[in-house]
Amino acid sequence: MLGSGCSWQPIRALSMPVGQVAGLGNYGLWGTRHSVGMAVLDRLARQLAVAEGWRVDRRCCADVALATAHGLELVLLKPRRFMNLNGLSVASAAEIYNLGPEDIYLVHDDLDKALSKVAIKLGGSARGHNGVQSCISALHSSEMTRLRVGIGRPEGAVTVSSYVLAPFSTGEQEKLEQILAQAVTCLLEHIQSRAPAGDRG
């Protein structure tokens, strides 16, 4: 069911996934700043030992992998759409797996945070991010938890659109693996805080 639903706690003891983690981006434009959310999902899948488990799910037009973290079943999702349509995939997967907005993590780039800065944000506005706005519109809610991955702002005469759609610079690439690892750690720590007491370890 979509809609406000109840709070995530206590976690439901189901064999079906109890959470969705969606990496926002422009599918196919790998390595760009705007698609760093998808890079985080790839790193997360490797860490949870499901990197070989990605499958195309045409029902939600996305790459999907099922994983377990801290005793919780999760559906990992990379929309096979452009950023401003990502929400259609996120909402379709939520309906398929009977998840509410409060069960969803959105992982996305953030211009207002410096490169190497990551932070969890609970709900709120899209702050100008088209992918997040697409999810808010499709889910009719802003309750989703966001993992914001800083990419910094462009310098000089570089436009925001050309900056976010460009690949990370050589210097940024050298820091990227550490940033992705930091983002995954931040995400898993937050997921762990929502897990049943017996699975926190």
Wavefront OBJ file of the C-alpha trace (Angstrom):
o trace
v 0.000 0.000 0.000
v 1.152 3.520 -0.713
v 0.235 6.307 1.636
v 1.274 7.487 5.046
v 0.902 4.114 6.793
v 2.405 3.611 10.231
v 5.890 4.310 11.477
v 8.674 1.868 10.517
v 9.033 0.777 14.163
v 8.511 -1.936 15.128
v 9.846 -3.667 12.027
v 7.433 -6.163 10.571
v 8.663 -9.769 10.750
v 7.919 -10.754 7.146
v 9.677 -12.833 4.522
v 8.838 -10.039 2.078
v 11.174 -7.023 2.079
v 10.421 -4.491 4.802
v 12.383 -1.679 3.177
v 13.440 -0.281 -0.178
v 16.741 1.447 -0.883
v 16.634 3.353 -4.177
v 19.688 4.860 -5.836
v 18.548 7.859 -7.868
v 20.246 8.829 -11.114
v 20.153 8.799 -14.899
v 20.317 5.150 -15.879
v 23.213 4.490 -18.246
v 25.069 7.698 -17.393
v 27.433 5.880 -15.066
v 30.172 7.809 -13.309
v 28.428 11.181 -13.422
v 27.882 13.272 -10.308
v 24.099 13.148 -10.701
v 24.138 9.323 -10.691
v 26.266 8.918 -7.558
v 23.202 7.427 -5.815
v 23.377 4.452 -8.170
v 27.106 4.091 -7.472
v 26.287 3.888 -3.760
v 23.746 1.125 -4.512
v 26.375 -0.850 -6.426
v 28.743 -0.512 -3.473
v 25.964 -1.505 -1.051
v 25.137 -4.585 -3.137
v 28.797 -5.659 -3.066
v 28.980 -5.193 0.692
v 25.783 -7.209 1.226
v 27.077 -9.934 -1.137
v 24.321 -9.514 -3.730
v 26.334 -7.817 -6.488
v 25.549 -10.753 -8.779
v 21.888 -10.625 -7.841
v 20.751 -7.611 -9.893
v 17.834 -8.466 -12.184
v 15.713 -6.347 -14.506
v 12.172 -6.069 -13.142
v 9.969 -4.805 -15.960
v 7.058 -4.275 -13.567
v 8.841 -1.274 -12.084
v 11.316 -0.577 -14.919
v 14.316 -0.965 -12.641
v 17.287 -3.134 -11.755
v 16.365 -4.907 -8.515
v 18.319 -7.022 -6.021
v 17.095 -8.508 -2.743
v 19.409 -8.316 0.254
v 19.472 -8.738 4.027
v 20.989 -6.188 6.414
v 20.829 -6.523 10.196
v 18.117 -9.147 9.867
v 15.952 -6.970 7.624
v 14.963 -7.959 4.102
v 15.596 -5.094 1.687
v 14.859 -4.487 -1.970
v 17.672 -2.561 -3.647
v 16.553 -0.580 -6.674
v 18.144 1.358 -9.547
v 15.470 2.935 -11.772
v 15.999 2.356 -15.511
v 14.701 5.851 -16.236
v 15.942 9.416 -16.383
v 16.268 11.213 -13.061
v 13.044 13.216 -13.327
v 11.061 9.953 -13.782
v 12.822 7.897 -11.073
v 9.799 8.197 -8.820
v 7.674 6.048 -11.143
v 10.007 3.100 -10.543
v 10.272 3.743 -6.809
v 6.478 3.954 -6.422
v 5.857 0.848 -8.554
v 8.329 -1.187 -6.487
v 6.708 0.103 -3.290
v 3.347 -1.147 -4.528
v 4.756 -4.527 -5.613
v 6.395 -5.119 -2.226
v 3.618 -3.496 -0.174
v 5.857 -0.756 1.232
v 4.900 2.715 2.401
v 6.916 5.926 1.937
v 8.255 5.580 5.488
v 9.877 2.257 4.441
v 11.908 3.857 1.624
v 15.430 5.266 1.503
v 16.354 7.573 -1.387
v 20.092 7.814 -2.078
v 20.997 10.878 -4.136
v 23.531 13.588 -4.916
v 23.442 16.898 -3.053
v 24.850 20.145 -4.443
v 24.646 21.850 -1.060
v 27.050 19.444 0.588
v 30.762 19.349 -0.111
v 32.288 16.305 -1.758
v 32.967 13.638 0.908
v 30.073 14.806 3.098
v 27.137 12.426 3.553
v 24.082 12.822 5.761
v 20.731 11.247 6.544
v 17.681 13.485 6.167
v 14.254 12.442 7.407
v 11.556 13.627 5.011
v 11.076 17.227 3.949
v 11.081 19.013 0.614
v 13.001 18.026 -2.518
v 15.251 21.111 -2.236
v 15.309 21.439 -6.016
v 16.351 17.837 -6.706
v 14.309 16.515 -9.646
v 14.725 12.866 -8.703
v 13.521 13.428 -5.152
v 10.643 15.579 -6.430
v 9.654 12.772 -8.804
v 9.524 10.367 -5.858
v 7.473 12.787 -3.744
v 5.013 13.236 -6.605
v 4.714 9.522 -7.397
v 4.376 8.425 -3.770
v 2.201 11.393 -2.757
v 4.396 11.763 0.298
v 7.632 13.344 1.491
v 8.180 10.876 4.356
v 10.998 8.975 2.637
v 14.379 8.951 4.364
v 17.145 10.426 2.204
v 20.844 9.658 2.174
v 22.374 12.819 0.744
v 25.798 12.398 -0.887
v 27.647 15.677 -1.314
v 29.019 16.601 -4.729
v 29.660 20.311 -4.096
v 28.747 23.177 -6.402
v 30.370 24.134 -9.722
v 32.931 26.891 -9.831
v 33.249 29.739 -12.297
v 30.952 29.843 -15.328
v 30.051 26.135 -15.251
v 26.265 25.651 -15.159
v 24.671 23.357 -12.603
v 23.170 21.124 -15.302
v 26.470 20.556 -17.088
v 28.245 20.054 -13.754
v 25.923 17.352 -12.419
v 25.798 15.522 -15.751
v 29.593 15.456 -16.072
v 31.808 12.646 -14.766
v 33.724 13.156 -11.550
v 37.090 14.801 -12.128
v 40.311 12.812 -11.789
v 40.912 14.293 -8.355
v 37.377 13.474 -7.269
v 37.682 9.936 -8.624
v 40.586 9.345 -6.245
v 38.287 10.101 -3.299
v 35.193 8.393 -4.675
v 35.704 4.875 -3.295
v 36.147 6.277 0.196
v 33.028 8.429 -0.229
v 30.952 5.471 -1.428
v 32.159 3.380 1.512
v 31.297 6.209 3.898
v 27.818 6.512 2.380
v 27.157 2.771 2.719
v 28.325 2.800 6.335
v 26.041 5.746 7.123
v 23.091 3.995 5.475
v 23.641 0.647 7.196
v 24.052 2.302 10.593
v 20.697 4.006 10.139
v 19.051 0.774 8.991
v 20.557 -0.985 12.019
v 19.000 1.606 14.336
v 15.589 0.542 13.012
v 16.196 -3.181 13.326
v 14.678 -5.352 16.067
v 16.920 -5.399 19.128
v 17.965 -8.999 18.522
v 19.332 -8.176 15.075
v 21.479 -5.198 16.063
v 24.957 -6.551 16.022
l 1 2 3 4 5 6 7 8 9 10 11 12 13 14 15 16 17 18 19 20 21 22 23 24 25 26 27 28 29 30 31 32 33 34 35 36 37 38 39 40 41 42 43 44 45 46 47 48 49 50 51 52 53 54 55 56 57 58 59 60 61 62 63 64 65 66 67 68 69 70 71 72 73 74 75 76 77 78 79 80 81 82 83 84 85 86 87 88 89 90 91 92 93 94 95 96 97 98 99 100 101 102 103 104 105 106 107 108 109 110 111 112 113 114 115 116 117 118 119 120 121 122 123 124 125 126 127 128 129 130 131 132 133 134 135 136 137 138 139 140 141 142 143 144 145 146 147 148 149 150 151 152 153 154 155 156 157 158 159 160 161 162 163 164 165 166 167 168 169 170 171 172 173 174 175 176 177 178 179 180 181 182 183 184 185 186 187 188 189 190 191 192 193 194 195 196 197 198 199 200 201
